[in-house]
Amino acid sequence: MRGARSLLVLLLSSLGLGGCIIITNDDDGSGDTAAADEGTGIADDTGPSSCFDPPQCDPLASNCAQSKCVPDGSTFACTPTMPGMEELGPGEPCSGSVSCQEGLLCLPGGGSCTGGQGCCVPLCDVSQPQCPSGTVCMPYFSGTTLCYDDVGVCVVG
């Protein structure tokens, strides 16, 4: 298909990582793939068109059945968990958010953890922050997002 674009979705659920890679198809040999990128909205940072349409989820509501709501680029998505996988608690070193207990996510540099890529830290609602003593609720995303302005993480203040 001339000018077509494919979307390859990589899901590394065992690590709690996910993402999308945009692949353009330059069938005409011109080297110009810009036309394939115009008007779709897939590669921009505007977020989902409607809050929490599948596979998006609300990390503050824990609304994923038999999976976890974890960060996925500029959104959150329900991600399957591995049966029997150990769930890590607050302050424990982690390599991906799917490995943290419900209500926590793996934040790189999020605490004094050693031995992992990050720390499991509690999620919080920035409009009604409730964090453990010694931590403050900070927005998870910088800037404005369509659905996640109230999502924060408890970090050392």
Summary of the structure (lengths in Angstrom):
residues: 157
radius of gyration: 17.7
end to end distance: 52.9
largest distance: 60.1
contacts: 423
relative contact order: 0.15
helix: 4%
strand: 36%
